[in-house]
Amino acid sequence: MTEPSICILPKLKGPGGPSSFQAKLIRGLSALGIAAHHDPHTPGTQAVLVIGATRQFNELFYAKRKHIRIIQRLDGMNWLHKQQTTGWKHYLRSERMNLQLSFIRRWLADEIVYQSNFTRDWWNTVYGSLRKPNRVIHNGVDLNTFNPEGENQLPEDFIRLLVVEGSFKGGHERDLFNAVEAANRLSVKLNRQVELMVVGNAPQYMREQVASIQKATVRWMGLVPHEQIPDLDRSAHLLFPAEINAACPNSVVEALASGLPVVSYATGSLPELIGEDGGAVVPYGSNYWHLEEPETDLLVDAAVKVLDDLPAYRASARKRAETHFGLEQMVADYKEVLLGE
């Protein structure tokens, strides 16, 4: 008898969040005795999981003909290209991706898994609600790899504000400038040195712009191997998730698991991820959908409050990750959806 298996499309590689999710899910399913592959023609295929979108429509049409269930895991949608000039190639690529995502969602997927309540509500608002099963499954984190115990200790002579993003290109300039301004204001508020540690791809021209406005120290780390992130999380006092309207950033759940409190603006999925015990969430104070400047003082005041009771916030951040974002629970939830249990 052929063992049941799961097809995952497309096959992803690289440092991004979707690639990381795919690798974690494949390992998790394997631990449960369920094979994962990238070919729906494989005998015993029970379902096809589409991570976002794929150009392999022929494989999806094959799955539909063979009555193999198609599950789509949906992130957010592209929107920054409509708010500022990012170049015509980026604009067309963003529109094409949105079209692929929405086509699969409406016409091919049998069930939708949204990464957050925010993501679900966003898609329903822009592209309409669908009469098909759906559920929210947040990203999970390996609670053994990401934990508060480790060699890296908090610096004593300055405050480290950590930012972990993939890239600040493609319209994400506002994200970086918000982080710099937060570090600047926090340094003034505390009358103390603040180091903004930036993990992610920041082009040279953006670094030069930051140099002209920075008061806090900025430490550019570039792209960092994922296995180094736990140590960086343990070495920081606070995480600032810079991306506006993030769907379900891994950096946030990884920080919580590491006992790193998160201070953020109330955009995207951040309020539901951080909650009341993972740090502090404050109103943006202006129209973030138009990439306006935020009310930074609100964020700074919240950061000071967290820093004043840091041990308690570190403990509650870890507890929140243990309760809501364990990797084993995420894999179990996907197994339930994929196998129709």
KETI-274711 format. One record per residue (C-alpha): residue number from 0; z, y, x. Coordinates in steps of 0.05 Angstrom, whole numbers, plus 32768, in hexadecimal, padded with zeros to 4 digits. Each point is the difference from the previous one (the first is absolute). Layout:
# KETI-274711
{fipa NUM; z Z; y Y; x X}
...
***
This chain:
# KETI-274711
{fipa 0; z 8000; y 8000; x 8000}
{fipa 1; z 7FEC; y 8045; x 801B}
{fipa 2; z 803B; y 802C; x 8010}
{fipa 3; z 8002; y 8044; x 7FDC}
{fipa 4; z 7FEE; y 803C; x 802B}
{fipa 5; z 7FF5; y 804B; x 7FFB}
{fipa 6; z 7FC4; y 8028; x 8015}
{fipa 7; z 800E; y 8046; x 801B}
{fipa 8; z 7FC8; y 8034; x 8003}
{fipa 9; z 7FED; y 8023; x 802B}
{fipa 10; z 8016; y 7FE3; x 8042}
{fipa 11; z 8026; y 8038; x 8021}
{fipa 12; z 8015; y 800F; x 8047}
{fipa 13; z 801C; y 803C; x 8025}
{fipa 14; z 8040; y 802A; x 7FFD}
{fipa 15; z 7FFC; y 801A; x 7FB9}
{fipa 16; z 802E; y 7FF1; x 7FC5}
{fipa 17; z 7FCF; y 7FD2; x 7FDA}
{fipa 18; z 7FF5; y 7FD6; x 803F}
{fipa 19; z 804B; y 7FFB; x 800B}
{fipa 20; z 800B; y 7FEC; x 7FB7}
{fipa 21; z 7FC9; y 7FCA; x 8004}
{fipa 22; z 801E; y 7FE1; x 803F}
{fipa 23; z 8047; y 7FFF; x 7FE2}
{fipa 24; z 7FE8; y 7FE2; x 7FBF}
{fipa 25; z 7FD8; y 7FC9; x 8022}
{fipa 26; z 803D; y 7FED; x 802B}
{fipa 27; z 802D; y 8002; x 7FC3}
{fipa 28; z 7FD2; y 7FD5; x 7FD6}
{fipa 29; z 7FF8; y 7FCF; x 8039}
{fipa 30; z 804C; y 7FF9; x 8004}
{fipa 31; z 7FFD; y 7FEC; x 7FB6}
{fipa 32; z 7FCA; y 7FCC; x 800E}
{fipa 33; z 7FC7; y 8029; x 7FE3}
{fipa 34; z 7FC2; y 800A; x 802B}
{fipa 35; z 7FDC; y 8043; x 8001}
{fipa 36; z 7FB8; y 800B; x 8015}
{fipa 37; z 7FC6; y 802F; x 7FF6}
{fipa 38; z 7FCC; y 7FD4; x 7FDD}
{fipa 39; z 8002; y 7FF7; x 7FB4}
{fipa 40; z 7FD1; y 7FC4; x 8008}
{fipa 41; z 8039; y 7FD9; x 8020}
{fipa 42; z 8013; y 7FC4; x 7FD4}
{fipa 43; z 8043; y 800A; x 7FDE}
{fipa 44; z 7FFD; y 804C; x 7FFE}
{fipa 45; z 802E; y 8016; x 7FC8}
{fipa 46; z 7FF7; y 804B; x 8003}
{fipa 47; z 7FDE; y 8037; x 8027}
{fipa 48; z 802D; y 803A; x 8016}
{fipa 49; z 7FD8; y 803F; x 800C}
{fipa 50; z 8026; y 8031; x 802C}
{fipa 51; z 7FE6; y 8042; x 7FE7}
{fipa 52; z 7FB5; y 7FF7; x 7FFE}
{fipa 53; z 7FCB; y 7FD7; x 8023}
{fipa 54; z 7FB5; y 8003; x 8009}
{fipa 55; z 7FFC; y 7FB5; x 7FF5}
{fipa 56; z 7FEE; y 8006; x 7FB7}
{fipa 57; z 7FD7; y 7FC0; x 8003}
{fipa 58; z 8040; y 7FDA; x 800F}
{fipa 59; z 8024; y 8021; x 7FC5}
{fipa 60; z 7FC6; y 7FF0; x 7FD2}
{fipa 61; z 8003; y 7FB8; x 8018}
{fipa 62; z 804B; y 7FFE; x 7FF0}
{fipa 63; z 7FF2; y 801B; x 7FBA}
{fipa 64; z 7FCB; y 7FCB; x 7FF4}
{fipa 65; z 8030; y 7FC9; x 8017}
{fipa 66; z 8039; y 801C; x 7FD6}
{fipa 67; z 802A; y 800D; x 803E}
{fipa 68; z 8033; y 8037; x 7FF1}
{fipa 69; z 7FF7; y 8042; x 8024}
{fipa 70; z 803E; y 8029; x 8010}
{fipa 71; z 7FF8; y 8046; x 801A}
{fipa 72; z 8036; y 8021; x 802A}
{fipa 73; z 7FF9; y 804A; x 7FF6}
{fipa 74; z 8016; y 8037; x 8030}
{fipa 75; z 7FF5; y 8049; x 7FEF}
{fipa 76; z 7FBC; y 8020; x 7FFA}
{fipa 77; z 7FDB; y 8032; x 802D}
{fipa 78; z 800E; y 8048; x 7FEB}
{fipa 79; z 8007; y 802D; x 803D}
{fipa 80; z 7FB4; y 8007; x 8008}
{fipa 81; z 8000; y 8027; x 7FBE}
{fipa 82; z 8035; y 8032; x 8018}
{fipa 83; z 7FE4; y 8015; x 8043}
{fipa 84; z 7FC3; y 7FF9; x 802B}
{fipa 85; z 8000; y 7FBE; x 8026}
{fipa 86; z 7FB5; y 7FF9; x 800C}
{fipa 87; z 7FCA; y 7FE4; x 7FD4}
{fipa 88; z 8004; y 7FBA; x 801F}
{fipa 89; z 804A; y 7FFC; x 7FF1}
{fipa 90; z 7FF4; y 801B; x 7FBA}
{fipa 91; z 7FCB; y 7FCC; x 7FF0}
{fipa 92; z 8029; y 7FC8; x 801F}
{fipa 93; z 803D; y 8014; x 7FD6}
{fipa 94; z 7FD7; y 8002; x 7FC0}
{fipa 95; z 7FDF; y 7FBD; x 800F}
{fipa 96; z 8044; y 7FE0; x 800B}
{fipa 97; z 801D; y 801D; x 7FC0}
{fipa 98; z 7FC3; y 7FE5; x 7FDA}
{fipa 99; z 8009; y 7FBA; x 801E}
{fipa 100; z 804A; y 8000; x 7FF1}
{fipa 101; z 7FF7; y 8016; x 7FB8}
{fipa 102; z 7FC5; y 7FD0; x 7FF3}
{fipa 103; z 8028; y 7FC4; x 8018}
{fipa 104; z 803D; y 8017; x 7FD9}
{fipa 105; z 7FDB; y 8008; x 7FBE}
{fipa 106; z 7FCA; y 7FCA; x 8001}
{fipa 107; z 8013; y 7FC8; x 8031}
{fipa 108; z 804C; y 7FFB; x 8008}
{fipa 109; z 8026; y 7FD3; x 7FD0}
{fipa 110; z 8042; y 801E; x 8014}
{fipa 111; z 8016; y 803E; x 8027}
{fipa 112; z 803A; y 8005; x 8031}
{fipa 113; z 8012; y 8049; x 800D}
{fipa 114; z 8028; y 8011; x 803E}
{fipa 115; z 802D; y 8030; x 7FDA}
{fipa 116; z 800D; y 801D; x 7FBC}
{fipa 117; z 7FE1; y 8040; x 801A}
{fipa 118; z 7FC0; y 7FDB; x 8012}
{fipa 119; z 7FFC; y 7FDF; x 7FBB}
{fipa 120; z 800A; y 8042; x 7FDC}
{fipa 121; z 7FCE; y 8024; x 802C}
{fipa 122; z 7FC9; y 7FCD; x 7FF3}
{fipa 123; z 800F; y 7FFE; x 7FB6}
{fipa 124; z 7FFC; y 804C; x 7FFC}
{fipa 125; z 7FBF; y 8009; x 8027}
{fipa 126; z 7FDA; y 7FC1; x 7FEC}
{fipa 127; z 8023; y 7FEB; x 7FC0}
{fipa 128; z 8030; y 7FC9; x 7FED}
{fipa 129; z 7FE4; y 7FB9; x 7FFC}
{fipa 130; z 8010; y 7FC8; x 7FD0}
{fipa 131; z 800D; y 7FCD; x 8036}
{fipa 132; z 803F; y 7FE6; x 8022}
{fipa 133; z 801E; y 802B; x 8036}
{fipa 134; z 8040; y 8007; x 8026}
{fipa 135; z 801F; y 8028; x 8038}
{fipa 136; z 8013; y 7FDD; x 8042}
{fipa 137; z 801B; y 802D; x 8036}
{fipa 138; z 7FF1; y 7FF2; x 8049}
{fipa 139; z 8033; y 7FD3; x 8022}
{fipa 140; z 801E; y 8002; x 8045}
{fipa 141; z 801A; y 7FCA; x 802F}
{fipa 142; z 804B; y 800E; x 7FFD}
{fipa 143; z 800C; y 7FDA; x 8041}
{fipa 144; z 7FCE; y 8026; x 8029}
{fipa 145; z 8012; y 8044; x 7FE2}
{fipa 146; z 804B; y 8006; x 8002}
{fipa 147; z 8034; y 8031; x 8019}
{fipa 148; z 8016; y 7FD4; x 803A}
{fipa 149; z 7FDD; y 800C; x 8042}
{fipa 150; z 8002; y 801E; x 8045}
{fipa 151; z 7FE6; y 8045; x 7FED}
{fipa 152; z 8037; y 8031; x 7FF1}
{fipa 153; z 7FFE; y 8044; x 7FDE}
{fipa 154; z 7FF9; y 803A; x 8031}
{fipa 155; z 803F; y 8028; x 8004}
{fipa 156; z 7FE7; y 8043; x 801B}
{fipa 157; z 7FC9; y 800C; x 7FCC}
{fipa 158; z 7FEA; y 7FEB; x 7FBA}
{fipa 159; z 7FC2; y 7FD4; x 7FFD}
{fipa 160; z 7FD4; y 8007; x 7FC2}
{fipa 161; z 7FCE; y 7FC7; x 7FFE}
{fipa 162; z 7FBB; y 8000; x 7FE0}
{fipa 163; z 7FD8; y 7FC0; x 7FFD}
{fipa 164; z 7FB9; y 8005; x 7FE5}
{fipa 165; z 7FBE; y 7FDF; x 8010}
{fipa 166; z 7FD6; y 803E; x 8008}
{fipa 167; z 8002; y 804A; x 7FF2}
{fipa 168; z 7FB5; y 8007; x 7FFB}
{fipa 169; z 7FD6; y 8000; x 7FC1}
{fipa 170; z 8025; y 8037; x 7FDC}
{fipa 171; z 8047; y 7FEE; x 8015}
{fipa 172; z 800B; y 8040; x 8027}
{fipa 173; z 8031; y 801A; x 7FCC}
{fipa 174; z 802A; y 7FC2; x 800B}
{fipa 175; z 800A; y 800F; x 8049}
{fipa 176; z 800C; y 804A; x 7FF7}
{fipa 177; z 8035; y 7FF1; x 7FCB}
{fipa 178; z 8024; y 7FD3; x 8033}
{fipa 179; z 7FFE; y 8035; x 8036}
{fipa 180; z 801A; y 8036; x 7FD2}
{fipa 181; z 8039; y 7FD2; x 7FEA}
{fipa 182; z 8014; y 7FF4; x 8048}
{fipa 183; z 7FFC; y 804A; x 8010}
{fipa 184; z 802C; y 8014; x 7FC5}
{fipa 185; z 8031; y 7FC7; x 800D}
{fipa 186; z 8009; y 8016; x 8048}
{fipa 187; z 8010; y 8047; x 7FE9}
{fipa 188; z 802E; y 7FE9; x 7FC9}
{fipa 189; z 8029; y 7FD4; x 802E}
{fipa 190; z 7FFA; y 802E; x 803C}
{fipa 191; z 7FF1; y 7FC1; x 8027}
{fipa 192; z 7FC5; y 7FE0; x 8022}
{fipa 193; z 7FD4; y 7FD6; x 7FD2}
{fipa 194; z 7FCB; y 7FD1; x 801A}
{fipa 195; z 7FC7; y 7FEF; x 7FD2}
{fipa 196; z 7FE5; y 7FBD; x 8016}
{fipa 197; z 7FBA; y 7FF6; x 7FE5}
{fipa 198; z 7FE3; y 7FBA; x 7FFD}
{fipa 199; z 7FB7; y 7FFF; x 7FEB}
{fipa 200; z 7FBB; y 8018; x 8013}
{fipa 201; z 8003; y 804C; x 8006}
{fipa 202; z 7FC0; y 801F; x 801C}
{fipa 203; z 8006; y 8030; x 803B}
{fipa 204; z 7FEB; y 803D; x 7FD7}
{fipa 205; z 803A; y 7FF2; x 7FD0}
{fipa 206; z 8031; y 7FF9; x 803A}
{fipa 207; z 7FE9; y 8044; x 801A}
{fipa 208; z 800B; y 801F; x 7FBB}
{fipa 209; z 8046; y 7FE2; x 7FFD}
{fipa 210; z 8010; y 801B; x 8046}
{fipa 211; z 7FF4; y 8047; x 7FE6}
{fipa 212; z 8033; y 7FFA; x 7FC7}
{fipa 213; z 8034; y 7FCF; x 8019}
{fipa 214; z 8048; y 8013; x 800E}
{fipa 215; z 801B; y 7FBA; x 8001}
{fipa 216; z 7FEC; y 7FCF; x 8036}
{fipa 217; z 7FC4; y 7FD5; x 7FED}
{fipa 218; z 7FF7; y 7FBC; x 8021}
{fipa 219; z 7FBB; y 7FE3; x 7FF5}
{fipa 220; z 8002; y 7FB4; x 8001}
{fipa 221; z 7FB9; y 7FF1; x 7FE9}
{fipa 222; z 7FF2; y 7FBD; x 7FE0}
{fipa 223; z 8039; y 7FD0; x 8010}
{fipa 224; z 7FFE; y 7FB4; x 7FFB}
{fipa 225; z 8023; y 7FEA; x 7FC1}
{fipa 226; z 8032; y 7FD6; x 8026}
{fipa 227; z 801B; y 8040; x 801F}
{fipa 228; z 800F; y 8022; x 7FBD}
{fipa 229; z 8044; y 7FDE; x 7FF5}
{fipa 230; z 801A; y 801E; x 8041}
{fipa 231; z 7FE5; y 8044; x 7FEE}
{fipa 232; z 8020; y 7FFD; x 7FBB}
{fipa 233; z 8043; y 7FEF; x 8020}
{fipa 234; z 7FFA; y 803A; x 8030}
{fipa 235; z 7FF7; y 8036; x 7FCA}
{fipa 236; z 8032; y 8025; x 7FD4}
{fipa 237; z 7FCF; y 800B; x 7FC6}
{fipa 238; z 7FBA; y 7FEB; x 7FEA}
{fipa 239; z 7FD2; y 8033; x 7FE0}
{fipa 240; z 7FC6; y 7FDD; x 7FDC}
{fipa 241; z 7FCB; y 8036; x 8008}
{fipa 242; z 7FC7; y 7FE6; x 7FD5}
{fipa 243; z 7FFA; y 8024; x 7FBD}
{fipa 244; z 7FF9; y 7FD1; x 7FC5}
{fipa 245; z 8008; y 7FC0; x 8028}
{fipa 246; z 7FF7; y 7FC1; x 7FD6}
{fipa 247; z 8035; y 7FD4; x 8022}
{fipa 248; z 8007; y 800F; x 804A}
{fipa 249; z 8018; y 7FC8; x 802C}
{fipa 250; z 8022; y 8033; x 802D}
{fipa 251; z 8032; y 8010; x 7FC9}
{fipa 252; z 8016; y 7FB9; x 7FF0}
{fipa 253; z 8002; y 7FEF; x 804A}
{fipa 254; z 802C; y 803C; x 800D}
{fipa 255; z 8030; y 7FED; x 7FC8}
{fipa 256; z 8005; y 7FBA; x 801B}
{fipa 257; z 8011; y 801D; x 8045}
{fipa 258; z 8038; y 8029; x 7FE2}
{fipa 259; z 7FD8; y 8040; x 800A}
{fipa 260; z 800B; y 8031; x 7FC6}
{fipa 261; z 7FC1; y 8022; x 7FE4}
{fipa 262; z 7FFA; y 8048; x 7FEC}
{fipa 263; z 7FC2; y 8013; x 7FDA}
{fipa 264; z 7FDD; y 8029; x 7FCB}
{fipa 265; z 7FF9; y 7FE3; x 7FBB}
{fipa 266; z 7FB7; y 7FED; x 8003}
{fipa 267; z 7FDD; y 7FBE; x 7FF4}
{fipa 268; z 802B; y 7FC1; x 8002}
{fipa 269; z 8037; y 801E; x 802C}
{fipa 270; z 8033; y 800D; x 7FC8}
{fipa 271; z 7FFD; y 7FB8; x 7FE8}
{fipa 272; z 8003; y 7FE3; x 8046}
{fipa 273; z 8039; y 802B; x 801B}
{fipa 274; z 8029; y 8004; x 7FC0}
{fipa 275; z 8045; y 801F; x 8003}
{fipa 276; z 801A; y 7FD5; x 8039}
{fipa 277; z 7FC8; y 7FFF; x 8033}
{fipa 278; z 8006; y 8049; x 8015}
{fipa 279; z 7FEC; y 803E; x 7FDB}
{fipa 280; z 7FC4; y 8016; x 7FD6}
{fipa 281; z 7FF4; y 8049; x 7FEE}
{fipa 282; z 7FCC; y 8025; x 7FD7}
{fipa 283; z 7FC3; y 8016; x 8026}
{fipa 284; z 8007; y 8045; x 7FE3}
{fipa 285; z 7FB6; y 800F; x 7FF8}
{fipa 286; z 7FBF; y 7FDD; x 7FEB}
{fipa 287; z 7FF8; y 7FC7; x 8032}
{fipa 288; z 7FC1; y 7FE8; x 7FDD}
{fipa 289; z 7FE1; y 8040; x 801A}
{fipa 290; z 8020; y 7FF6; x 8045}
{fipa 291; z 802A; y 803F; x 7FFA}
{fipa 292; z 8039; y 800D; x 8030}
{fipa 293; z 8043; y 7FE2; x 7FE9}
{fipa 294; z 8044; y 801F; x 7FF8}
{fipa 295; z 8019; y 7FE7; x 8043}
{fipa 296; z 8047; y 801A; x 7FF8}
{fipa 297; z 800C; y 7FCD; x 7FC9}
{fipa 298; z 7FEF; y 7FC8; x 8030}
{fipa 299; z 8029; y 801D; x 8038}
{fipa 300; z 803E; y 8007; x 7FD5}
{fipa 301; z 7FF9; y 7FB7; x 7FEA}
{fipa 302; z 7FF7; y 7FEA; x 8049}
{fipa 303; z 8040; y 8024; x 8014}
{fipa 304; z 8026; y 7FDD; x 7FC7}
{fipa 305; z 7FE8; y 7FBC; x 8018}
{fipa 306; z 8010; y 8010; x 8049}
{fipa 307; z 8047; y 8015; x 7FEC}
{fipa 308; z 800D; y 7FBA; x 7FE5}
{fipa 309; z 7FD0; y 7FD8; x 802A}
{fipa 310; z 8026; y 7FBE; x 8007}
{fipa 311; z 8007; y 7FF9; x 7FB5}
{fipa 312; z 7FB6; y 8010; x 7FF5}
{fipa 313; z 7FEB; y 7FCF; x 8036}
{fipa 314; z 8027; y 7FC9; x 7FDE}
{fipa 315; z 7FE6; y 8010; x 7FBB}
{fipa 316; z 7FB8; y 8003; x 8019}
{fipa 317; z 8006; y 7FBA; x 801C}
{fipa 318; z 8020; y 7FE7; x 7FC0}
{fipa 319; z 7FC7; y 801D; x 7FD7}
{fipa 320; z 7FCD; y 7FDB; x 802B}
{fipa 321; z 8026; y 7FBF; x 7FF9}
{fipa 322; z 8003; y 8008; x 7FB4}
{fipa 323; z 7FB9; y 8018; x 7FF2}
{fipa 324; z 7FD0; y 7FF5; x 8039}
{fipa 325; z 800B; y 7FBC; x 8020}
{fipa 326; z 7FBF; y 7FDF; x 8018}
{fipa 327; z 8012; y 7FBD; x 7FE1}
{fipa 328; z 8006; y 801E; x 7FBB}
{fipa 329; z 7FBD; y 8024; x 8008}
{fipa 330; z 7FDE; y 7FBF; x 8013}
{fipa 331; z 8021; y 7FDB; x 7FC6}
{fipa 332; z 7FE7; y 8035; x 7FD0}
{fipa 333; z 7FB9; y 7FFB; x 8019}
{fipa 334; z 8003; y 7FB4; x 7FFD}
{fipa 335; z 8014; y 8005; x 7FB7}
{fipa 336; z 7FC5; y 802D; x 7FF1}
{fipa 337; z 7FCD; y 7FDB; x 8029}
{fipa 338; z 8011; y 7FBB; x 7FE6}
{fipa 339; z 800C; y 8018; x 7FB8}
{fipa 340; z 8047; y 7FE6; x 7FFF}
***
